[in-house]
């Protein structure tokens, strides 16, 4: 599991945001397109791609895409 692949999977969830604008330091909650629906999509993506249980609390406690990645990375078996 690499940070680059995680960023790609994360940015694929967005329809209107240019994927090239999303990187490790992106404050994802500040993206115009960010919504509770996208938060659910992130949870589903993490479950499907990494087989990791991810909760809304994890998203609330994160500020950047890399923060999300570090949580997922710490739970990958």
C-alpha positions, 0 to 999 in steps of 0.5 A: 500500500503506497501513499500515491495509490491511496491518493489516486483512489481517494481522488477517484471519488471526486467528480468535479475536483481535478485529481491533480489538485489532490495530494498528501497535504490537501485539506480535504474538508476544505475542498468545495466538493467535500460532503457527507456523501463523499465521506461515506464513499471514502469509508466504502473505498477503504473497506473495499480496497484495503479491507480496513474498518474505517469510521466517521470518527477517523475522518473527523479526526483527520485534516489531510489526505495523508492523515487518512492514509496513516490511519488506514496504513496502521490498520492494514494487516 
